[in-house]
Amino acid sequence: MLEQRVEVETPEQVALSFTIAGLGSRAAAALVDGAICLALYSALLLLATFISKSVGGGSVGTADNAFAVTLLLLGQFAIMWGYYVLWEGLRDGQTPGKKRFGLRVVRDGGYAVDFPASAARNLLRVLDMQPGVLFGVGLVSAALSSRSRRLGDHVAGTIVVRERLLPQSALIPVRESESRRPLNTLLRDDEYDVLDRLRARQGTLDPARGAALNAQLAARLRPRAPELAAAARTDAAFLARLHDDERLARAHGVAALRETGARREHYALVAEALPRWGEFARLLTDAQERGLAALGEEGVSDFVARYREVTTDLARLRTATRDREVAAVYQVSRLAAAGHNLLYRGRRMDPWSIPHYLFRTVPAEIRRAWRPILLAASLLFIPGAIAFVAVLRSPVAAQALVSRGMVDRAETGVVRARTGGGYLPDEALKMRGPALASAIATNNVRVTYTVFASGVTGGVLTVFMLLMNGISALGAPLGYYARLGILPQILGFVVGHGVLELTAICIAGGAAFELAAGLFLPGALTRRESLVRRGRRALHLVAGTTLLLIVAGLIEGYVSPLVWPLPWKLLLSAGTAVLLVAYLMPRRHRGPGDDDARTPVTSTPRSR
């Protein structure tokens, strides 16, 4: 068979077989989800335009329509980063596109995907999408992986499987009245398989080729059924009658010719279990559509009992068929795998636990990861300090390291400094407020997500990004403003939010180095298990950067543009530093869940 399979062992000690989704079906699902995202963004753009023209009387980009701009920016960010995370986290690994093509994201071991896994695999889209939005990196990664994993799947410990449930009509046993003669088998299983495949292909074969194959197989099988051969006028009619009789006999549990031992139970087990498989398929479809909780307490108990029956049947079938490629094994495995995925899901995050997570678990993980965070800070600030001194002292360094746009801004800043102006021009000050805050916050969060995702490159891209930001975005601009004698002007703008923003960048770099450590320092774990474990810890750091950048964006959008005396801005900066230290300090009273960040992650059952 051309399908990629992976088998996992359930807590019931039954091996489930999952079919890995192919690149074609995943690409088709991605096209559907992309079309939905495009439609959502188009609707958002129309809404923002309507609000802009109704309220401000102008286009979305005008300063008088801050609400429309804010709506557009936040909505675009939510669609880009939240669509896949929320759908897969809330709908057991299925987006609308995946559901359309029968695909599902599951964790290693066949467990349902949870929010950490969904967040990890989808934050890595920023790399998988490259170049541009063509998903070239993701396609290459999936093509090279034995389980079609893209980079996000490697970090999250997930696979995309095809969930093709058996149609309920196929689970209805054959009625006794359909039999035309006493039920017995005349063919061995291998002979019946050949006959069954030929009958299935009759409509697609060239007539001459089909007649030749019918004649060849009929000549071999006529001695087995002389009565049928005498009554049939053509080879095709003989084979059709023989196929029907063999199918009916097997459907009623008659063993194949010359089968002995456990293999004789194969068809008897199928005939006995078909009704309960059909009932479980019905319950499973209902539970997948409405959720397991919708079944009620008795319904869930009934579902669990039927699931155990199905897994028992699967174990018996595997013994009876001795791992041969049998349709019934495949079909029951699909049912058991879907039921397993529905039952063994992680504990959903209670909304009331979010504050506890943000203010207890996240700070604890940041404290634990102080070494990679310190490494990221060194790569950001040391090159920045060197660039500052170089630009301040050397015109050649200033010309090489300072961008043309920053030079123009600094030169106009000299003019504004004579009149007591601030860092931003007057027209930019009109955007102060929610529009500017949302633009800055979403952009900064996007950058930190990219820094985090770059850790999967072994930290190489992370080092490059930190060095470049330290030089071109921090040290060189400050050095150039100091060179022109207007350093207080730019400091008056950045110090208010700089403590939180720069700390967030360092934490994001630390998260990236956690991923890199998972690749290069697996310890006693396998490299894959180490990457998944480090990835989950790194997500706590990413959550912390998001919180810090939201606060920093509010300060940068509302307060930083104000032309206050520098001591006032420094006082604000000191206040944010005090709050940051208080946020990161360990709590004296520890409650349940405080050790989440330190608790070792239990690895899921290994795939066989």
Secondary structure, 3 states (H helix, E strand, C coil): CCCCEEEEECCCCCEEEEEECCHHHHHHHHHHHHHHHHHHHHHHHHHHHHHHHHHHCCCCCCCCCHHHHHHHHHHHHHHHHHHHHHHHHHCCCCCHHHHHCCEEEEECCCCECCHHHHHHHHHCHHHHCCCCCCCHHHHHHHHHCCCCCCHHHHHHCEEEEECCCCCHHHHCCCCHHHCCCCCCCCCCHHHHHHHHHHHHCHHHCCHHHHHHHHHHHHHHHHHHCHHHHHHCCCHHHHHHHHHHHHHHHHHCCCCCCCCCHHHHHHHHHHHHHHHHHHHHHHHHHHHHHHCHHHHHHHHHHHHHHHHHHHHHHHHHHHHHHCCCCCHHHHHHHHHHHHHHHHHCCCCCCCHHHHHHHHHHHHHHHHHHCHHHHHHHHHHHHHHHHHHHHHHHHCHHHHHHHCCHHHHHHHHHHHHHHHCCCCCCCHHHHCCCCHHHHHHHHHHHHHHHHHHHHHHHHCCHHHHHHHHHHHHHHHHHHHHHHHHCCCHHHHHHHHHHHHHHHHHHHHHHHHHHHHHHHHHHCCCCCCHHHHHHHHHHHHHHHHHHHHHHHHHHHHHHHHCCCCCCCHHHHHHHHHHHHHHHHHHHCCCCCCCCCCCCCCCCCCCCCCCC
